[in-house]
Amino acid sequence: MDHASSKLKQAGFVLLNVWLAYHVFAIAISPAPMPPASPLLVDASRIALPYNQLFFLNHGYHFFAPDPGPSTLISWEIERPGNTPLKGRIPDVSIFPRLRYHRFFMLAENVWGFPEDTQQEALEAYARYFAGKHDADEIRLQVVSHSPSSISRVLAGGQLNDPETYSEEPLGDYDFSTGNHRLDADFLPDRELQLQPQTEPMPLKDAAAGGHRSERSTTLATTEPQN
């Protein structure tokens, strides 16, 4: 009896160590297939893919490395007759607590993550939320793409939140005072367009020649960028 119990303990010890080794491998290999990646790493990551999906270990590493794409924000505008328009954007660094900021961050990043047949309803829910917070019947939504600055641009004097790194596309105008909430129901921006990174802006100045800031038109002329 003691011999059988010892065998079971040994088997359990071996299985536990094998699982721990596989678990560490699965976590380490999870971001490997993010481009640029070699075919070998892509194939190796597939070994752990079912395990990572089961335990939700395949997080969105591409947000941060090795080559993150543009971040997505949602801006809104409420016209106020006789007054300046009320404007806002999510996510915004003023949102507190941090968990609430992260919630808005994920809502903005996943604005195109809804099924096609419910996409319009999802955008309307966004609009209804912001309109309700400010007791407004009409609101305009835009999606903002913020491209990260390159090392060369920063070394040339650029800032992470230069207006040239932002581009804006309208999502639509909404009127909740009537049954027809969407004023321009036939409009829906091309999803692929929203996911394409911007062309890298020109450096602000030529360090060798002591040049000046390059003049570029910008599509974002609202409030000071916050993300």
Secondary structure, 3 states (H helix, E strand, C coil): CHHHHHHHHHHHHHHHHHHHHHHHHHHHHCCCCCCCCCHHHHHHHHHHHHHHHHCCCCCCHHHCCCCCCCEEEEEEEECCCCCCCEEEEECCCCCCCHHHHHHHHHHHHCCCCCCHHHHHHHHHHHHHHHHHHCCCCEEEEEEEEECCCCHHHHHCCCCCCCHHHEEEEEEEEEECCCCCCECCCCCCCCHHHHHCCCCCCCCCCCCCCCCCCCCCCCCCCCCCCCC
